[in-house]
Amino acid sequence: MRRVRFPWRAAAAVTFVGAAAACTTALIARENGQAAVSFRNPYIVPEDTGARVPGTYFLRRAWVQITRDLDATDVPPTVPLDVAALSAQRFAVSWLGHASMLVRAGDLWILIDPVLSRTAGPIPGFGPARLAPLPITPEALPRIDVVLVSHDHYDHLDKATVRRLARQSGGAPRFFVGKGLGRWFQAEVGAGAEEFVWWQARTIGDITLTFVPAQHGSGRSPWHRNDTLWGGWVIGDGGYSFYFPGDTAYVGELFRDIRRRLGPVHLAAMPIGAYRPRDLMRHEHLDPDDAVQAHAEVEAMRSFGVHWGTFQLGDEEPFDAATDLAAAVQSRGAEGFGLAPIGATIGVRDADAAGGHMPVPPVDLKPVRAGPALARGRAR
């Protein structure tokens, strides 16, 4: 049976709004006499004029979504997340899809960029729709100690998800966010959030959490562009580190600075999706080839691709990122950069500490069809 997104008119109209505010991001900069931004990217790129994708782009994305045949759409496979196995690790990461990750670091449960809803947009139920199922239900998550937010775009910060976390048994987690975003948490979530500037760190027991620069932007509406700080996170534990860049464009000096200041990266979750049309997306997002370059610049021992195959935010098809990453790894002779199923667990300290031999070479990750995968996910 052919599965498509309906109803047509309502979905088209509201999906446009949701997509426009989600991380494809480009909220058409400075077209309406907006005030000067509060924050700017840390590295000057002369060829970046500030132009972003036009409104017609979002109309096209809405049309693709509502007419998509899910039974003919390739996405990454999903495996059930084994919380007990993850809990047994000293330092390990499980990918929840898109940019969301559950991290076990020492005795801490850390959730990164929590988006556990079916859509990524300002109106529940509309906006870019999940094409691959979650590997765990929100109710089955362990009690979360810390939530790390890279930036406020809808595909990285979901209001329904953080509200649920704020009401979890045992009390709300500590929310760590970029400067300026604490006001949103207080107003929309009813919970406080600790604000960070670039290179600021917080130590909890043996775990160090550092907010690092990224080349991107922020804003949950066209009227609030870049008034909260964006970045990535480095989690350190006993000389080992896990790096999540958030969303970022490729700037070699950015990754070299992180390596110089924070030391070697043992595992990185590199974003590889939402990269077409390249002439506009390249100033906001890595493409797979950029991600391989970033992997080398930050001197990561191992990396795996995230921010792909879950919500279609770019013009590429959901599984194109995997195919393009395989080509980039081969052409550059890159070592240690692979992929993992959604729900897989990857040890930070040891490649074999969790989840078997993860990540796998990009050519070894075989796609599944979105329609049957979503049906199985709903049946669990």
Disulfide bonds with the S-S distance in Angstrom:
none
